[in-house]
């Protein structure tokens, strides 16, 4: 699955500015499986997973868990069809409705929708591919970028009632709230930006009904011609495992049933993709464990969340994955060696 390369260029520029040189971004590109040649013109799109890894490793490089969110707040423009439709929309409500309709064209992993209830509105994000739920730093980048785009379109620096994320960041929540200047909630039921009803009526100064109508027709044609990319079995499995957390790891037979396959067919499909159910669980647990530690979660809570009987079993697994105890990894994250 591919996304526009413009966001990556913004992240690279932000990282270079933060560090004062291009050395960190070159290191992060390499760590993300990318080279300078991979992102040079005329390249227009690249793999969405590598974008998620770049945001994660950029936060690691500057030792700032809020770097992705901070960069998201600096998003001012975009050159996608969805961005142009938004630019010529009537008001912020229409912007969110159009984004909900056409966002699939620019990001195949996440969907947006507008929910109006009582005296507030919520711009909700939901995973079309739940395997992306593990990439917490990209999630933060996307929601803060969505807010920045709305502010830029309306040319008003308005503040939401709340921004909500499903993952947890422990004591770092206060850092996000200081950055945002409004309540940012973690461990919530939904990913969403909660707004006052008055915010929906904010006018878009660049509104042009004729241009918007033309672009809407073009967008509908693209959607009609577009075939939704078929998810690999591994991605669907990761999504089901992620949804079964915390505290439980879904069994292989349950996953096969959910996917409408027999256990034998399920195992064969994974083998054809060069993996196995056990390998997927191990990779996902290893990845999430490191993210949870970076987020500041206690080791005992991480052990439970990943479905281990006790902290000792988790510690043994973590040392097998990384070559170090989780406490040593935690200490390295909290007290990096300064050079």
Backbone torsions as a table, in degrees:
resi	resn	phi	psi	omega
1	UNK	NA	132.6	-174.6
2	UNK	-114.5	152.5	175.2
3	UNK	-132.1	163.6	179.3
4	UNK	-61.1	138.6	-175.1
5	UNK	-77.9	-9.7	-178.1
6	UNK	-58.2	-38.1	-179.5
7	UNK	-65.8	-37.4	178.9
8	UNK	-64.6	-41.7	178.6
9	UNK	-61.1	-38.8	176.8
10	UNK	-63.3	-43.4	179.5
11	UNK	-63.3	-40.6	178.5
12	UNK	-63.8	-45.8	179.2
13	UNK	-60.6	-41.4	179.9
14	UNK	-65.4	-40.9	179.4
15	UNK	-66.9	-42.3	178.8
16	UNK	-62.4	-42.0	179.5
17	UNK	-65.4	-40.4	-178.2
18	UNK	-65.5	-38.9	-174.6
19	UNK	-95.4	-16.3	179.5
20	UNK	84.0	5.2	177.1
21	UNK	-158.9	173.5	179.7
22	UNK	-93.5	0.7	-175.6
23	UNK	-61.6	-44.0	-177.9
24	UNK	-65.4	-43.8	-179.0
25	UNK	-66.0	-35.2	177.0
26	UNK	-64.9	-40.1	177.7
27	UNK	-65.1	-43.5	-178.7
28	UNK	-67.9	-38.9	175.6
29	UNK	-57.4	-48.0	-179.1
30	UNK	-63.0	-42.1	179.8
31	UNK	-64.9	-28.3	-179.6
32	UNK	-86.5	1.0	179.8
33	UNK	83.0	26.6	-178.8
34	UNK	-124.7	153.3	173.1
35	UNK	-120.8	169.4	178.0
36	UNK	-61.3	-34.8	179.5
37	UNK	-66.2	-33.7	-179.4
38	UNK	-63.5	-27.0	-174.1
39	UNK	-113.0	4.8	-179.4
40	UNK	-79.5	153.0	175.7
41	UNK	-55.8	145.4	9.7
42	UNK	-91.9	18.8	-179.8
43	UNK	-58.4	127.3	-177.4
44	UNK	-113.9	-23.4	-179.3
45	UNK	-135.7	160.6	174.9
46	UNK	-153.9	174.2	-171.9
47	UNK	-67.1	131.2	-176.0
48	UNK	-65.2	-31.6	177.6
49	UNK	-62.9	-37.9	-178.7
50	UNK	-71.0	-30.9	172.7
51	UNK	-62.7	-45.1	-179.7
52	UNK	-61.7	-40.8	179.1
53	UNK	-67.5	-37.8	-179.7
54	UNK	-62.0	-44.3	179.8
55	UNK	-61.9	-44.0	-179.2
56	UNK	-60.5	-50.7	-175.0
57	UNK	-72.3	-26.4	175.0
58	UNK	-65.4	-42.3	176.2
59	UNK	-60.8	-41.1	177.2
60	UNK	-62.3	-41.8	-174.3
61	UNK	-63.3	-37.1	-178.1
62	UNK	-99.4	3.9	179.7
63	UNK	54.5	43.0	-178.6
64	UNK	-139.5	107.2	-177.0
65	UNK	-64.9	-19.9	-177.9
66	UNK	-92.9	3.2	-175.0
67	UNK	-57.8	-43.3	179.8
68	UNK	-62.3	-46.1	178.5
69	UNK	-63.1	-41.5	-179.3
70	UNK	-62.2	-42.3	177.7
71	UNK	-66.7	-38.6	177.5
72	UNK	-57.7	-38.9	179.7
73	UNK	-66.4	-15.5	179.6
74	UNK	-95.2	2.4	176.7
75	UNK	-69.3	125.6	-179.4
76	UNK	-118.7	-27.6	-176.5
77	UNK	-149.8	165.6	176.8
78	UNK	-151.4	158.8	-175.9
79	UNK	-115.2	17.1	-179.8
80	UNK	-81.4	165.6	176.4
81	UNK	-58.7	-43.2	179.8
82	UNK	-59.8	-38.7	179.7
83	UNK	-65.0	-40.4	-179.9
84	UNK	-70.7	-37.8	175.9
85	UNK	-61.0	-42.6	178.6
86	UNK	-62.7	-41.7	-177.6
87	UNK	-59.1	-33.8	-176.7
88	UNK	-102.9	15.6	177.2
89	UNK	-79.7	164.7	-174.1
90	UNK	-76.7	-46.8	-175.9
91	UNK	-150.5	179.8	-175.0
92	UNK	-66.1	-32.1	176.7
93	UNK	-61.6	-45.0	179.7
94	UNK	-65.8	-35.4	175.8
95	UNK	-57.8	-49.1	-177.7
96	UNK	-67.9	-36.2	177.0
97	UNK	-65.3	-42.7	179.6
98	UNK	-68.9	-38.5	176.8
99	UNK	-62.2	-41.8	178.3
100	UNK	-59.4	-38.1	-176.8
101	UNK	-74.5	-41.2	-168.3
102	UNK	-113.5	2.3	-175.8
103	UNK	-63.0	-25.8	179.5
104	UNK	-58.1	-27.8	-179.3
105	UNK	-64.5	-32.1	-174.7
106	UNK	-106.9	-17.9	-179.9
107	UNK	-147.4	105.1	-176.1
108	UNK	-78.8	-3.5	-174.5
109	UNK	-94.5	-27.2	-172.9
110	UNK	-132.3	145.7	177.5
111	UNK	-119.2	147.8	176.3
112	UNK	-116.2	150.9	176.0
113	UNK	-150.4	151.9	179.0
114	UNK	-103.7	128.0	177.6
115	UNK	-122.6	122.9	178.2
116	UNK	-110.5	122.5	-176.2
117	UNK	-143.0	119.6	175.7
118	UNK	62.0	-117.4	-175.1
119	UNK	-107.7	20.6	177.0
120	UNK	-147.4	168.6	175.4
121	UNK	-129.7	152.5	179.4
122	UNK	-132.1	128.1	173.5
123	UNK	-96.3	102.2	-170.2
124	UNK	-95.4	144.4	173.4
125	UNK	-114.5	140.5	180.0
126	UNK	-142.1	144.7	-177.7
127	UNK	-79.8	124.3	167.7
128	UNK	-80.5	-31.7	174.4
129	UNK	-120.6	100.2	-172.5
130	UNK	-67.3	-11.2	177.0
131	UNK	-65.2	-18.3	179.2
132	UNK	-78.8	-8.7	179.4
133	UNK	-62.5	-20.1	-179.1
134	UNK	-73.2	-20.8	-174.4
135	UNK	-89.1	77.5	-173.6
136	UNK	-62.3	-39.0	-176.9
137	UNK	-68.1	-36.9	176.4
138	UNK	-67.8	-38.0	178.1
139	UNK	-59.1	-45.3	178.9
140	UNK	-63.9	-43.0	178.2
141	UNK	-57.7	-45.7	-176.1
142	UNK	-64.5	-45.0	-177.5
143	UNK	-70.5	-40.1	177.1
144	UNK	-68.2	-34.0	176.4
145	UNK	-67.0	-38.5	177.5
146	UNK	-60.7	-42.1	177.1
147	UNK	-63.6	-44.4	-179.2
148	UNK	-61.5	-39.4	179.0
149	UNK	-65.5	-40.9	178.7
150	UNK	-63.8	-42.5	178.3
151	UNK	-61.9	-43.0	-178.1
152	UNK	-66.6	-39.7	179.9
153	UNK	-66.3	-43.0	-179.0
154	UNK	-81.4	-14.2	-177.0
155	UNK	56.4	37.8	177.5
156	UNK	-137.4	129.8	-179.7
157	UNK	-86.7	63.0	-177.3
158	UNK	-77.6	162.2	-179.1
159	UNK	-118.8	131.0	175.0
160	UNK	-66.7	166.2	172.6
161	UNK	-69.7	-45.4	178.7
162	UNK	-156.2	158.6	165.0
163	UNK	-122.0	134.7	-173.0
164	UNK	-125.5	137.4	176.8
165	UNK	-124.3	151.2	180.0
166	UNK	-82.6	-29.3	-179.5
167	UNK	-80.5	170.4	-178.3
168	UNK	-114.6	148.1	177.7
169	UNK	-128.1	14.0	176.9
170	UNK	58.8	-134.3	-177.1
171	UNK	-69.5	-10.8	-179.1
172	UNK	-74.3	-9.1	-178.9
173	UNK	-55.4	-37.3	-179.1
174	UNK	-65.2	-31.5	178.8
175	UNK	-65.8	-40.2	178.9
176	UNK	-68.4	-37.4	-179.6
177	UNK	-67.5	-39.6	177.0
178	UNK	-63.8	-40.6	178.2
179	UNK	-63.1	-44.3	-173.8
180	UNK	-76.1	-41.2	-174.7
181	UNK	83.2	13.2	175.8
182	UNK	-152.4	166.1	-176.9
183	UNK	-61.2	130.2	174.7
184	UNK	-121.9	118.0	-172.7
185	UNK	-107.4	133.7	177.2
186	UNK	-115.2	157.2	-176.7
187	UNK	73.2	26.6	-178.4
188	UNK	-85.1	168.0	179.5
189	UNK	-72.2	-33.4	-177.2
190	UNK	-128.7	158.5	167.9
191	UNK	-93.5	119.3	-176.1
192	UNK	-165.0	158.6	170.1
193	UNK	-109.7	116.5	-177.0
194	UNK	-93.9	126.9	-173.9
195	UNK	-125.1	156.5	170.8
196	UNK	-73.9	155.9	179.0
197	UNK	-63.7	-31.0	179.5
198	UNK	-64.1	-28.4	179.2
199	UNK	-64.6	-31.9	-179.4
200	UNK	-63.0	-28.8	-176.0
201	UNK	-87.3	-0.5	179.8
202	UNK	-59.6	125.0	-176.6
203	UNK	-76.1	153.2	175.1
204	UNK	-100.5	111.8	-174.1
205	UNK	-58.9	-25.1	-177.4
206	UNK	-92.0	14.1	-178.1
207	UNK	-53.3	129.5	176.1
208	UNK	-143.7	101.7	-173.9
209	UNK	-61.6	-34.5	-177.9
210	UNK	-71.7	-44.3	177.1
211	UNK	-63.1	-42.3	179.6
212	UNK	-60.1	-44.5	-179.6
213	UNK	-61.7	-41.5	178.1
214	UNK	-62.8	-44.9	-179.0
215	UNK	-68.3	-36.3	176.3
216	UNK	-61.1	-43.0	178.7
217	UNK	-62.5	-42.0	178.6
218	UNK	-64.0	-43.1	178.9
219	UNK	-62.0	-40.6	178.4
220	UNK	-63.6	-37.2	178.3
221	UNK	-65.4	-40.9	178.7
222	UNK	-63.0	-44.9	179.4
223	UNK	-62.2	-38.6	-179.2
224	UNK	-66.9	-35.5	-177.9
225	UNK	-85.1	-17.6	-172.7
226	UNK	-78.7	131.0	173.2
227	UNK	-97.5	126.9	177.8
228	UNK	-63.3	126.2	-179.7
229	UNK	-62.7	134.4	-179.6
230	UNK	-76.0	125.3	-180.0
231	UNK	-68.7	143.1	172.5
232	UNK	-68.2	155.0	179.8
233	UNK	-57.6	-39.9	-179.0
234	UNK	-58.4	-44.8	-179.0
235	UNK	-62.0	-41.6	179.3
236	UNK	-65.5	-37.9	178.5
237	UNK	-64.9	-45.9	179.2
238	UNK	-59.3	-39.0	178.4
239	UNK	-62.8	-43.8	179.9
240	UNK	-66.8	-39.4	178.3
241	UNK	-64.7	-44.9	-179.3
242	UNK	-59.9	-41.3	-179.7
243	UNK	-68.2	-25.5	-178.7
244	UNK	-77.8	-16.0	178.6
245	UNK	-79.9	161.2	0.3
246	UNK	-86.9	158.9	170.2
247	UNK	90.4	-10.8	-176.7
248	UNK	-145.4	137.8	172.0
249	UNK	-109.8	118.9	-178.1
250	UNK	-62.5	143.6	-178.3
251	UNK	-79.4	157.7	-178.0
252	UNK	-58.7	-41.8	-179.3
253	UNK	-63.9	-37.2	177.4
254	UNK	-65.2	-41.4	179.1
255	UNK	-62.8	-46.2	179.6
256	UNK	-57.9	-44.1	179.0
257	UNK	-62.2	-43.4	178.9
258	UNK	-61.0	-32.1	-178.0
259	UNK	-92.3	2.0	178.0
260	UNK	71.3	34.0	-179.7
261	UNK	-124.2	156.8	169.9
262	UNK	-78.3	156.3	178.6
263	UNK	-54.3	-37.0	-179.2
264	UNK	-67.9	-44.9	178.6
265	UNK	-63.2	-40.6	179.4
266	UNK	-59.6	-48.6	-179.6
267	UNK	-63.4	-37.7	-179.4
268	UNK	-67.1	-41.0	179.5
269	UNK	-61.1	-43.4	179.3
270	UNK	-65.7	-39.1	178.9
271	UNK	-62.5	-38.8	178.2
272	UNK	-63.6	-28.0	177.7
273	UNK	-90.5	4.6	176.1
274	UNK	78.2	29.0	-178.6
275	UNK	-146.0	-176.0	177.5
276	UNK	-144.4	165.9	-179.6
277	UNK	-62.6	-42.5	179.7
278	UNK	-61.7	-42.4	-179.7
279	UNK	-64.1	-39.4	178.9
280	UNK	-63.0	-45.0	179.4
281	UNK	-61.2	-44.9	-179.2
282	UNK	-63.5	-45.2	-179.8
283	UNK	-62.5	-43.2	-177.8
284	UNK	-67.6	-43.6	178.5
285	UNK	-61.6	-43.6	180.0
286	UNK	-61.5	-46.3	-178.8
287	UNK	-63.9	-47.9	-178.9
288	UNK	-66.5	-37.6	-179.8
289	UNK	-59.2	-45.4	-179.8
290	UNK	-67.3	-37.7	177.0
291	UNK	-65.2	-44.2	-179.2
292	UNK	-63.1	-39.7	178.6
293	UNK	-64.7	-44.1	177.3
294	UNK	-60.7	-35.3	179.6
295	UNK	-72.1	-12.1	177.9
296	UNK	93.5	14.4	178.6
297	UNK	-72.8	142.6	175.2
298	UNK	-62.7	147.5	-177.6
299	UNK	-61.3	-35.9	179.5
300	UNK	-64.0	-37.4	179.1
301	UNK	-70.8	-37.8	177.6
302	UNK	-63.5	-42.8	178.9
303	UNK	-56.6	-46.5	178.8
304	UNK	-65.3	-45.5	-176.1
305	UNK	-59.2	-36.2	-176.8
306	UNK	-90.8	7.8	171.8
307	UNK	82.7	23.8	177.8
308	UNK	-91.1	149.4	-178.0
309	UNK	-65.9	-34.5	179.2
310	UNK	-157.8	175.0	-176.5
311	UNK	-68.7	-30.7	179.7
312	UNK	-63.4	-41.8	179.1
313	UNK	-64.9	-40.0	177.7
314	UNK	-64.5	-44.5	-178.4
315	UNK	-60.3	-40.9	178.4
316	UNK	-62.3	-44.6	179.4
317	UNK	-64.8	-43.0	-178.3
318	UNK	-62.7	-40.0	179.1
319	UNK	-66.9	-34.1	177.2
320	UNK	-66.2	-40.0	-178.8
321	UNK	-71.0	-44.3	-167.3
322	UNK	-113.1	-12.7	-177.9
323	UNK	82.8	6.3	177.9
324	UNK	-144.7	157.2	178.8
325	UNK	-70.9	151.1	178.8
326	UNK	-59.5	-32.6	179.1
327	UNK	-65.7	-36.3	178.5
328	UNK	-69.1	-40.0	177.6
329	UNK	-63.6	-42.6	179.5
330	UNK	-61.8	-42.2	-179.7
331	UNK	-65.6	-37.7	179.5
332	UNK	-66.8	-37.4	179.3
333	UNK	-67.8	-43.4	-175.1
334	UNK	-78.6	-26.8	-178.0
335	UNK	-133.1	71.7	-179.4
336	UNK	-64.3	149.1	177.1
337	UNK	-75.7	123.8	-179.5
338	UNK	-88.2	134.2	179.5
339	UNK	-115.8	NA	NA
